[in-house]
Amino acid sequence: MKKKPYIIGTRGSLLALTQCLQMKNIMEEKGLGKFELKIISTQGDENTQAPLWQLEGKDFFTKELDAALLQGEVDLVVHSYKDLGSERPEGIELATVT
């Protein structure tokens, strides 16, 4: 029986896709399974007219990805550390790669 690939949630920016593809390649090379990318648009991606400091709320580049993870739409997400708030949502484990 063929295993389904793991789905990685990512933003569609060049930086996000580059980082996500690097992680995908590392995990596949280590034999951790097959992985596919799912691009998810975030508030920070969609609202490019207003400066971020004028937007209400927080987690402009991570909230939608975290929601997809918690809802089971993706199996993991790749974020830039600079985009993470000081607190992670309950139910999400943080792992880092340098």
DRENPA-3360 file (N, C-alpha, C; in nm, 2 decimals, always signed):
BEGIN
1 = MKKKPYII = +0.08/-0.12/+0.00/+0.00/+0.00/+0.00/+0.09/+0.12/+0.00 ~ +0.06/+0.21/-0.09/+0.14/+0.33/-0.11/+0.10/+0.44/+0.00 ~ +0.20/+0.49/+0.07/+0.18/+0.59/+0.17/+0.15/+0.72/+0.11 ~ +0.06/+0.80/+0.17/+0.03/+0.93/+0.12/+0.15/+1.02/+0.16 ~ +0.18/+1.12/+0.07/+0.28/+1.21/+0.11/+0.24/+1.31/+0.22 ~ +0.33/+1.35/+0.30/+0.31/+1.45/+0.40/+0.29/+1.58/+0.33 ~ +0.20/+1.67/+0.38/+0.17/+1.80/+0.32/+0.24/+1.90/+0.41 ~ +0.32/+1.99/+0.34/+0.39/+2.10/+0.41/+0.32/+2.23/+0.37;
9 = GTRGSLLA = +0.27/+2.30/+0.47/+0.21/+2.43/+0.45/+0.32/+2.54/+0.44 ~ +0.31/+2.62/+0.34/+0.41/+2.73/+0.32/+0.34/+2.85/+0.26 ~ +0.40/+2.97/+0.28/+0.36/+3.08/+0.20/+0.41/+3.07/+0.06 ~ +0.37/+3.16/-0.03/+0.41/+3.15/-0.17/+0.52/+3.24/-0.20 ~ +0.58/+3.32/-0.11/+0.69/+3.41/-0.14/+0.81/+3.33/-0.18 ~ +0.90/+3.39/-0.25/+1.03/+3.32/-0.29/+1.11/+3.27/-0.17 ~ +1.12/+3.35/-0.07/+1.19/+3.31/+0.05/+1.12/+3.19/+0.12 ~ +0.99/+3.20/+0.13/+0.92/+3.09/+0.20/+0.93/+2.96/+0.12;
17 = LTQCLQMK = +0.92/+2.97/-0.01/+0.93/+2.85/-0.10/+1.07/+2.79/-0.10 ~ +1.17/+2.88/-0.10/+1.31/+2.83/-0.09/+1.33/+2.75/+0.03 ~ +1.29/+2.81/+0.15/+1.31/+2.75/+0.28/+1.24/+2.61/+0.28 ~ +1.11/+2.61/+0.23/+1.03/+2.49/+0.24/+1.09/+2.38/+0.15 ~ +1.13/+2.42/+0.03/+1.20/+2.32/-0.05/+1.32/+2.26/+0.01 ~ +1.40/+2.34/+0.07/+1.52/+2.30/+0.14/+1.48/+2.19/+0.25 ~ +1.38/+2.22/+0.33/+1.34/+2.13/+0.43/+1.28/+2.00/+0.37 ~ +1.20/+2.01/+0.26/+1.15/+1.90/+0.19/+1.26/+1.81/+0.15;
25 = NIMEEKGL = +1.36/+1.86/+0.08/+1.47/+1.79/+0.03/+1.55/+1.72/+0.14 ~ +1.58/+1.79/+0.25/+1.65/+1.73/+0.37/+1.57/+1.61/+0.42 ~ +1.44/+1.63/+0.44/+1.36/+1.52/+0.50/+1.35/+1.40/+0.41 ~ +1.33/+1.43/+0.28/+1.33/+1.31/+0.18/+1.46/+1.24/+0.17 ~ +1.57/+1.32/+0.17/+1.71/+1.25/+0.17/+1.73/+1.17/+0.29 ~ +1.67/+1.21/+0.41/+1.69/+1.13/+0.53/+1.59/+1.01/+0.54 ~ +1.51/+0.99/+0.43/+1.42/+0.88/+0.43/+1.30/+0.90/+0.52 ~ +1.26/+1.02/+0.54/+1.14/+1.04/+0.63/+1.01/+1.03/+0.56;
33 = GKFELKII = +1.01/+1.01/+0.43/+0.89/+1.00/+0.36/+0.89/+1.09/+0.24 ~ +0.77/+1.10/+0.17/+0.76/+1.19/+0.06/+0.68/+1.31/+0.11 ~ +0.70/+1.42/+0.05/+0.64/+1.55/+0.10/+0.59/+1.63/-0.02 ~ +0.48/+1.70/-0.01/+0.43/+1.79/-0.11/+0.40/+1.92/-0.04 ~ +0.41/+2.03/-0.12/+0.39/+2.16/-0.07/+0.24/+2.21/-0.09 ~ +0.19/+2.28/+0.00/+0.06/+2.34/-0.02/+0.08/+2.49/+0.02 ~ +0.06/+2.57/-0.08/+0.08/+2.72/-0.06/-0.05/+2.78/+0.00 ~ -0.03/+2.85/+0.11/-0.14/+2.91/+0.18/-0.11/+3.06/+0.19;
41 = STQGDENT = -0.21/+3.14/+0.15/-0.19/+3.29/+0.15/-0.23/+3.34/+0.29 ~ -0.15/+3.43/+0.34/-0.17/+3.49/+0.47/-0.21/+3.63/+0.46 ~ -0.26/+3.69/+0.57/-0.30/+3.83/+0.58/-0.18/+3.92/+0.53 ~ -0.06/+3.89/+0.57/+0.05/+3.97/+0.53/+0.08/+3.96/+0.39 ~ +0.05/+3.85/+0.32/+0.06/+3.83/+0.18/-0.04/+3.91/+0.10 ~ -0.17/+3.91/+0.15/-0.28/+3.97/+0.08/-0.29/+4.12/+0.10 ~ -0.25/+4.17/+0.21/-0.26/+4.32/+0.23/-0.12/+4.38/+0.21 ~ -0.09/+4.42/+0.09/+0.04/+4.47/+0.06/+0.04/+4.62/+0.06;
49 = QAPLWQLE = -0.07/+4.68/+0.07/-0.08/+4.83/+0.06/-0.05/+4.90/+0.19 ~ -0.10/+4.84/+0.30/-0.08/+4.91/+0.44/+0.05/+4.86/+0.50 ~ +0.12/+4.94/+0.57/+0.23/+4.90/+0.65/+0.19/+4.80/+0.76 ~ +0.27/+4.70/+0.79/+0.23/+4.60/+0.89/+0.19/+4.66/+1.03 ~ +0.25/+4.77/+1.07/+0.22/+4.83/+1.20/+0.08/+4.89/+1.20 ~ +0.02/+4.91/+1.08/-0.12/+4.96/+1.07/-0.22/+4.85/+1.07 ~ -0.18/+4.73/+1.05/-0.28/+4.61/+1.05/-0.32/+4.58/+1.19 ~ -0.44/+4.54/+1.21/-0.49/+4.49/+1.34/-0.45/+4.35/+1.36;
57 = GKDFFTKE = -0.43/+4.31/+1.48/-0.40/+4.17/+1.52/-0.25/+4.15/+1.52 ~ -0.21/+4.02/+1.50/-0.07/+3.98/+1.50/-0.06/+3.86/+1.42 ~ +0.06/+3.81/+1.41/+0.09/+3.69/+1.33/+0.05/+3.70/+1.19 ~ +0.08/+3.81/+1.12/+0.03/+3.84/+0.99/+0.08/+3.73/+0.88 ~ +0.19/+3.67/+0.91/+0.25/+3.58/+0.81/+0.24/+3.43/+0.86 ~ +0.18/+3.41/+0.97/+0.17/+3.27/+1.03/+0.04/+3.22/+1.07 ~ -0.06/+3.31/+1.09/-0.19/+3.27/+1.15/-0.26/+3.17/+1.06 ~ -0.27/+3.19/+0.93/-0.34/+3.10/+0.85/-0.27/+2.97/+0.83;
65 = LDAALLQG = -0.14/+2.97/+0.83/-0.06/+2.84/+0.83/-0.08/+2.76/+0.96 ~ -0.08/+2.83/+1.07/-0.10/+2.76/+1.20/-0.24/+2.70/+1.20 ~ -0.34/+2.78/+1.15/-0.48/+2.73/+1.15/-0.49/+2.60/+1.07 ~ -0.43/+2.60/+0.95/-0.43/+2.49/+0.86/-0.37/+2.36/+0.93 ~ -0.26/+2.39/+1.01/-0.20/+2.28/+1.08/-0.29/+2.22/+1.19 ~ -0.35/+2.31/+1.27/-0.44/+2.27/+1.37/-0.56/+2.20/+1.32 ~ -0.61/+2.24/+1.20/-0.73/+2.18/+1.14/-0.70/+2.05/+1.06 ~ -0.57/+2.01/+1.06/-0.53/+1.89/+0.99/-0.53/+1.90/+0.84;
73 = EVDLVVHS = -0.53/+2.02/+0.78/-0.52/+2.05/+0.64/-0.38/+2.02/+0.59 ~ -0.28/+2.04/+0.68/-0.14/+2.02/+0.64/-0.08/+1.94/+0.76 ~ +0.03/+1.87/+0.74/+0.10/+1.79/+0.84/+0.21/+1.87/+0.91 ~ +0.27/+1.97/+0.85/+0.37/+2.05/+0.91/+0.37/+2.18/+0.83 ~ +0.43/+2.28/+0.89/+0.45/+2.41/+0.82/+0.60/+2.46/+0.84 ~ +0.64/+2.54/+0.75/+0.78/+2.59/+0.76/+0.76/+2.75/+0.76 ~ +0.81/+2.80/+0.87/+0.81/+2.95/+0.89/+0.95/+3.00/+0.89 ~ +0.97/+3.13/+0.86/+1.09/+3.20/+0.89/+1.08/+3.24/+1.04;
81 = YKDLGSER = +1.18/+3.22/+1.12/+1.17/+3.25/+1.26/+1.14/+3.40/+1.28 ~ +1.18/+3.49/+1.19/+1.15/+3.63/+1.21/+1.00/+3.66/+1.20 ~ +0.92/+3.57/+1.15/+0.78/+3.59/+1.14/+0.70/+3.54/+1.26 ~ +0.76/+3.46/+1.34/+0.69/+3.40/+1.46/+0.68/+3.50/+1.57 ~ +0.56/+3.50/+1.63/+0.54/+3.58/+1.75/+0.61/+3.52/+1.87 ~ +0.60/+3.58/+1.98/+0.67/+3.53/+2.10/+0.60/+3.41/+2.16 ~ +0.47/+3.39/+2.13/+0.40/+3.27/+2.18/+0.35/+3.19/+2.06 ~ +0.35/+3.06/+2.07/+0.30/+2.98/+1.97/+0.16/+2.93/+2.01;
89 = PEGIELAT = +0.07/+2.90/+1.91/-0.07/+2.85/+1.95/-0.06/+2.72/+2.02 ~ -0.15/+2.70/+2.12/-0.16/+2.57/+2.19/-0.18/+2.46/+2.09 ~ -0.10/+2.35/+2.11/-0.11/+2.24/+2.02/-0.01/+2.23/+1.91 ~ +0.07/+2.34/+1.90/+0.18/+2.34/+1.80/+0.32/+2.33/+1.86 ~ +0.39/+2.24/+1.82/+0.53/+2.22/+1.87/+0.63/+2.30/+1.77 ~ +0.72/+2.36/+1.83/+0.82/+2.44/+1.75/+0.95/+2.36/+1.74 ~ +1.00/+2.34/+1.62/+1.13/+2.28/+1.59/+1.21/+2.37/+1.50 ~ +1.34/+2.38/+1.52/+1.42/+2.47/+1.44/+1.53/+2.40/+1.37;
97 = VT = +1.57/+2.46/+1.26/+1.68/+2.40/+1.18/+1.77/+2.52/+1.15 ~ +1.89/+2.51/+1.17/+1.99/+2.62/+1.14/+2.09/+2.57/+1.03;
% end
